Amino acid sequence: MLLAIDVGNTHVTLGTFEGDNLKASWRLATDVNRLADEYGVLMVNLLSHESIAPEEIDSAVIASVVPDLDPVFEAVCRRYFDVRPLMVSTGVRTGLRILYDSPREVGADRVADAVAAIKLYTPPLVLVDLGTATVFDAISKEGEYLGGAIAPGLVIAAEALFQRAARLYRVELVRPKNAIGRNTAAAVQAGVIYGYVGLVEAIVRRFKEELGGEAKVVATGGWAEMVAQETDVIDVVDPNLTLTGLRLIYGMNR
């Protein structure tokens, strides 16, 4: 059984695969101060909850955008599952032609997203990852990774607003009833949620123009479902896109 680990700035997403099938997945809070043993015990308990024994894990693959946690999760895989994980980085086979000016700058999660999207959907593609950052990636009709755009995520934008505006306070980021908020909480929700819907629509439109026509838009990330409910520019929401990409990359490097 393959253990796929996506280490993001806010969440660590875990998934176990039996062949091509995702058997179970979990999300943990990212904490750079947490030790390998702490993550290890937590992961073993999560697996146990799904009746998966540590001995059933015979391989692992990791994509990380938090360098401080790379050795932590490598240690978890070695100590708790007795496997040497494949770290998705420069030199790992992905089958993806990257046309970025500096391919090394493309995050491992973005590479995994692109690999999965090309396999599952028909290019050209626009990928929208709505997580800590809001990340857009463009895939040409030939299946080439062209580049993308990066904006602050919803939570980052909201936190900046609360920190810099003395009279504003934190509110739950849920869909407001109306665009015209009749109290401060509703006004903040409308500005952040609908503002990001507009951001997604504007950048997707520009991407499609530069791609030369229509492109399927695939969204992933923790905020994808909410944003997709408010716009018709998103064709598919795939919450497991990164994990699927990691599985595919692992298969290319066996």
C-alpha positions as CSV (number, residue, x, y, z in Angstrom):
1,M,0.0,0.0,0.0
2,L,1.3,3.4,-1.0
3,L,1.3,6.3,1.5
4,A,1.1,9.7,-0.2
5,I,2.0,12.8,1.8
6,D,1.4,16.4,0.6
7,V,3.0,18.9,3.1
8,G,1.5,22.3,2.6
9,N,1.9,25.5,4.5
10,T,-1.4,25.1,6.3
11,H,-2.3,21.5,6.0
12,V,-0.7,18.1,5.6
13,T,-2.8,15.9,3.4
14,L,-2.3,12.1,3.6
15,G,-3.7,9.4,1.4
16,T,-3.3,5.6,1.1
17,F,-3.6,3.9,-2.2
18,E,-4.2,0.2,-3.1
19,G,-3.2,0.2,-6.7
20,D,-5.0,3.1,-8.4
21,N,-7.7,3.3,-5.7
22,L,-7.5,5.9,-2.9
23,K,-8.5,3.9,0.2
24,A,-8.5,6.7,2.8
25,S,-7.3,10.3,3.2
26,W,-6.8,12.8,6.1
27,R,-5.9,16.4,6.7
28,L,-3.6,17.5,9.5
29,A,-2.6,21.0,10.6
30,T,0.9,21.9,9.5
31,D,3.1,22.5,12.5
32,V,6.9,23.0,12.0
33,N,7.4,22.6,15.7
34,R,5.9,19.1,15.8
35,L,8.4,16.3,16.1
36,A,8.7,13.2,13.9
37,D,7.4,11.0,16.7
38,E,4.4,13.3,17.2
39,Y,3.5,13.1,13.5
40,G,4.3,9.4,13.5
41,V,2.0,8.5,16.4
42,L,-0.8,10.7,15.0
43,M,-0.5,9.1,11.5
44,V,-0.5,5.5,12.9
45,N,-3.6,6.3,14.9
46,L,-5.4,7.7,11.8
47,L,-4.5,4.6,9.8
48,S,-5.7,2.4,12.7
49,H,-9.0,4.1,12.6
50,E,-9.4,2.9,9.0
51,S,-8.2,-0.6,10.0
52,I,-4.8,-0.1,8.2
53,A,-1.8,-1.5,10.0
54,P,1.6,0.2,9.7
55,E,3.0,-3.0,8.2
56,E,0.6,-2.7,5.2
57,I,2.4,0.5,4.1
58,D,5.2,-0.7,1.8
59,S,6.0,2.6,-0.1
60,A,5.7,6.3,0.3
61,V,5.9,9.5,-1.7
62,I,6.2,13.0,-0.4
63,A,5.6,16.5,-1.9
64,S,6.5,19.3,0.4
65,V,6.6,23.1,0.2
66,V,7.8,23.4,3.8
67,P,11.5,22.5,3.7
68,D,11.8,22.4,7.5
69,L,9.4,19.4,7.5
70,D,11.1,17.4,4.8
71,P,13.5,15.5,7.2
72,V,10.6,15.2,9.7
73,F,8.4,13.2,7.3
74,E,11.3,11.3,5.9
75,A,12.0,10.2,9.5
76,V,8.3,9.3,10.1
77,C,8.3,7.0,7.0
78,R,11.5,5.3,8.0
79,R,10.8,4.8,11.7
80,Y,7.0,4.1,11.7
81,F,6.6,2.4,8.3
82,D,10.1,1.1,7.5
83,V,10.0,2.6,4.0
84,R,12.3,5.1,2.2
85,P,10.0,7.7,0.8
86,L,10.3,9.2,-2.7
87,M,10.7,13.0,-2.3
88,V,9.3,14.8,-5.4
89,S,12.1,17.2,-6.3
90,T,14.4,17.9,-9.2
91,G,15.6,14.7,-10.8
92,V,12.5,12.7,-10.1
93,R,10.7,11.5,-13.3
94,T,7.3,13.2,-13.7
95,G,6.7,12.9,-17.5
96,L,5.9,16.7,-17.4
97,R,7.5,19.1,-19.7
98,I,7.9,22.4,-17.7
99,L,8.3,25.6,-19.7
100,Y,8.8,27.8,-16.6
101,D,11.9,30.1,-16.9
102,S,13.3,28.2,-13.9
103,P,11.6,24.7,-13.6
104,R,13.2,24.3,-10.1
105,E,10.9,27.1,-8.9
106,V,7.7,25.1,-9.6
107,G,6.5,23.6,-6.3
108,A,6.2,19.8,-6.0
109,D,2.5,20.2,-5.3
110,R,2.0,22.1,-8.5
111,V,3.9,19.5,-10.4
112,A,1.7,16.7,-8.9
113,D,-1.5,18.6,-9.7
114,A,-0.4,19.0,-13.3
115,V,0.6,15.4,-13.7
116,A,-2.8,14.2,-12.3
117,A,-4.8,16.7,-14.3
118,I,-3.2,15.7,-17.6
119,K,-3.9,12.1,-16.9
120,L,-7.5,12.5,-15.8
121,Y,-8.7,15.4,-18.0
122,T,-8.1,16.5,-21.6
123,P,-5.7,19.5,-22.1
124,P,-5.6,22.4,-22.5
125,L,-6.3,22.9,-18.8
126,V,-6.4,25.7,-16.2
127,L,-5.8,24.4,-12.6
128,V,-6.9,26.4,-9.6
129,D,-5.6,25.4,-6.2
130,L,-7.5,27.3,-3.5
131,G,-5.4,26.8,-0.4
132,T,-3.0,28.8,1.7
133,A,-2.3,30.6,-1.6
134,T,-4.6,30.8,-4.6
135,V,-2.5,29.2,-7.3
136,F,-3.4,29.1,-11.0
137,D,-1.5,26.8,-13.5
138,A,-1.8,26.6,-17.3
139,I,-1.4,23.4,-19.3
140,S,-1.2,23.6,-23.1
141,K,-3.1,21.4,-25.4
142,E,0.2,19.5,-25.9
143,G,0.3,18.7,-22.2
144,E,3.1,21.2,-21.4
145,Y,3.2,23.1,-18.1
146,L,3.4,26.8,-19.2
147,G,3.3,28.7,-15.9
148,G,0.7,30.3,-13.8
149,A,-0.2,33.0,-11.3
150,I,-0.1,33.1,-7.5
151,A,-2.3,35.3,-5.2
152,P,-2.8,35.3,-1.4
153,G,-5.3,32.7,-0.2
154,L,-8.6,33.7,1.3
155,V,-7.5,33.2,4.9
156,I,-4.2,35.2,4.3
157,A,-6.2,38.1,2.8
158,A,-8.8,38.0,5.6
159,E,-6.1,37.9,8.3
160,A,-4.3,40.9,6.8
161,L,-7.5,42.8,6.8
162,F,-8.2,42.0,10.5
163,Q,-4.6,42.9,11.5
164,R,-4.4,46.2,9.7
165,A,-8.0,47.5,10.3
166,A,-8.5,48.3,14.0
167,R,-12.3,48.2,13.9
168,L,-12.6,44.9,12.0
169,Y,-12.7,41.5,13.7
170,R,-12.3,37.9,12.7
171,V,-15.4,36.3,11.2
172,E,-16.1,32.8,9.9
173,L,-15.4,32.6,6.2
174,V,-18.8,31.2,5.0
175,R,-21.0,32.1,2.1
176,P,-22.9,35.3,2.9
177,K,-26.6,35.6,2.2
178,N,-26.1,38.7,0.1
179,A,-23.4,40.6,-1.6
180,I,-24.6,43.7,0.2
181,G,-23.7,43.0,3.8
182,R,-25.9,44.6,6.5
183,N,-23.4,44.2,9.3
184,T,-19.7,44.1,9.6
185,A,-19.4,40.3,9.7
186,A,-21.6,39.9,6.5
187,A,-19.7,42.7,4.8
188,V,-16.3,41.0,5.4
189,Q,-17.7,37.7,4.3
190,A,-19.1,39.2,1.1
191,G,-15.9,41.1,0.3
192,V,-13.6,38.1,0.9
193,I,-15.7,35.3,-0.6
194,Y,-17.2,37.1,-3.6
195,G,-14.0,39.0,-4.1
196,Y,-12.1,35.7,-4.5
197,V,-14.8,34.4,-6.9
198,G,-14.2,37.5,-9.0
199,L,-10.4,36.9,-8.8
200,V,-10.9,33.3,-10.0
201,E,-13.2,34.4,-12.8
202,A,-10.9,37.2,-14.0
203,I,-7.7,35.1,-14.1
204,V,-9.3,32.1,-15.6
205,R,-10.7,34.3,-18.4
206,R,-7.2,35.7,-19.1
207,F,-5.6,32.3,-19.0
208,K,-8.1,31.0,-21.5
209,E,-7.4,33.9,-23.8
210,E,-3.7,33.2,-23.7
211,L,-4.2,29.5,-24.2
212,G,-6.0,30.4,-27.4
213,G,-9.6,29.3,-26.7
214,E,-11.4,26.9,-24.4
215,A,-9.8,25.0,-21.6
216,K,-11.2,22.8,-18.9
217,V,-10.9,24.4,-15.4
218,V,-10.1,22.0,-12.6
219,A,-10.2,23.3,-9.0
220,T,-8.7,21.7,-5.9
221,G,-7.7,22.8,-2.4
222,G,-9.7,23.5,0.8
223,W,-11.7,26.4,-0.6
224,A,-12.4,24.9,-4.0
225,E,-15.9,23.6,-3.2
226,M,-17.1,26.9,-1.8
227,V,-15.8,29.0,-4.6
228,A,-17.1,26.6,-7.3
229,Q,-20.6,26.9,-5.9
230,E,-20.5,30.7,-6.7
231,T,-19.2,30.6,-10.3
232,D,-19.7,28.6,-13.5
233,V,-16.1,29.0,-14.7
234,I,-15.0,25.9,-12.7
235,D,-15.8,22.7,-14.5
236,V,-14.5,20.1,-12.1
237,V,-13.7,20.1,-8.3
238,D,-11.1,17.4,-7.6
239,P,-10.1,17.4,-3.9
240,N,-7.7,14.5,-4.4
241,L,-5.8,15.9,-7.4
242,T,-2.5,16.3,-5.6
243,L,-2.6,12.9,-4.0
244,T,-3.4,11.3,-7.4
245,G,-0.5,13.1,-8.9
246,L,1.8,11.8,-6.2
247,R,0.6,8.3,-6.9
248,L,1.3,8.7,-10.6
249,I,4.7,10.1,-10.0
250,Y,5.6,7.3,-7.7
251,G,4.6,4.8,-10.4
252,M,7.0,6.5,-12.9
253,N,9.9,6.1,-10.5
254,R,9.5,2.5,-9.2
